[in-house]
């Protein structure tokens, strides 16, 4: 529960800093402008957090299942989410082109690499 409280406190601090900055700049438009700026800052923070998390996180169960459906025999336990996403995007693009031979070749290469 402390983690949620810490996040709330962090968001409150961000909002207060935005209000302070607007006040120091002599911009007196109330909390509405500060709230709009806050919303954009939070979007940016979430995006960068997702990118960082995606690079460190392991592949999801759905990613693993999708790789198996494509014919991959063994998905490494340490496969990262970002790498799994790139591999799946490549396989999906080949499938959309109805290029089954290329899909099979890519899967076979993965199977050899991960044997």
C-alpha positions in Angstrom: 0.0 0.0 0.0 2.9 2.3 0.7 3.9 2.1 -3.0 0.6 3.6 -4.1 0.9 6.3 -1.5 4.4 7.1 -2.6 3.2 7.5 -6.2 0.3 9.7 -5.2 2.7 11.9 -3.2 5.0 12.1 -6.2 2.2 13.2 -8.4 1.1 15.8 -5.9 4.7 17.1 -5.7 4.8 17.4 -9.5 1.5 19.3 -9.5 2.7 21.7 -6.8 6.0 22.3 -8.6 4.1 23.2 -11.8 1.8 25.6 -9.8 4.9 27.2 -8.2 6.7 27.6 -11.5 3.6 29.3 -13.1 3.3 31.6 -10.1 6.9 32.6 -10.2 6.5 33.4 -13.9 3.7 35.7 -13.0 1.1 33.5 -14.8 -2.1 33.7 -12.7 -4.6 31.6 -14.5 -5.7 29.3 -11.6 -5.2 25.6 -11.4 -6.7 24.8 -14.8 -3.5 25.5 -16.7 -1.4 23.8 -14.1 -3.6 20.8 -14.4 -3.3 20.7 -18.2 0.5 20.9 -17.9 0.5 18.2 -15.2 -1.5 15.8 -17.5 1.0 16.2 -20.2 4.0 15.7 -17.8 2.4 12.5 -16.4 1.8 11.2 -20.0 5.5 11.7 -20.7 6.6 10.1 -17.5 4.3 7.0 -18.1 5.7 6.6 -21.6 9.3 6.7 -20.5 8.5 4.3 -17.6 6.9 1.9 -20.0 9.9 2.0 -22.4 12.3 1.4 -19.5 10.1 -1.4 -18.1 9.8 -3.0 -21.5 13.6 -3.2 -21.9 14.1 -4.8 -18.5 11.0 -7.0 -18.2 10.7 -10.6 -19.3 8.4 -11.6 -22.2 4.8 -11.9 -21.1 2.9 -15.1 -21.1 0.9 -14.0 -24.1 4.1 -13.3 -26.0 5.4 -16.7 -25.2 2.1 -18.3 -26.3 2.1 -16.4 -29.5 5.7 -17.5 -30.3 4.7 -21.2 -29.6 1.7 -20.8 -32.0 4.0 -19.6 -34.7 5.9 -22.9 -34.2 8.7 -21.9 -31.9 9.6 -25.1 -29.9 11.2 -23.6 -26.8 11.1 -20.0 -25.7 14.0 -19.0 -23.4 13.1 -18.1 -19.9 15.2 -15.0 -20.0 13.7 -13.6 -23.3 13.0 -9.9 -22.8 9.7 -8.3 -23.6 11.2 -5.9 -26.0 13.0 -8.7 -28.0 9.8 -10.8 -28.0 7.9 -7.9 -29.3 10.3 -7.3 -32.2 10.3 -11.0 -33.1 6.5 -11.2 -33.0 6.2 -8.0 -35.1 8.5 -9.5 -37.7 6.6 -12.8 -37.8 3.2 -11.0 -38.0 4.4 -8.8 -40.9 5.5 -11.9 -42.8 2.2 -13.6 -42.1 0.3 -10.6 -43.4 2.2 -10.9 -46.6 1.2 -14.6 -46.8 4.8 -15.4 -46.9 4.6 -18.8 -45.2 8.1 -19.8 -46.4 9.7 -16.8 -44.8 7.7 -17.4 -41.5 8.9 -21.0 -41.4 12.5 -19.9 -42.1 12.4 -17.3 -39.3 10.9 -19.8 -36.9 13.5 -22.4 -37.8 16.2 -19.9 -37.1 14.7 -19.2 -33.7 14.5 -22.8 -33.0 18.1 -23.4 -33.8 19.2 -20.3 -31.8 17.2 -21.3 -28.8 17.8 -25.1 -28.9 
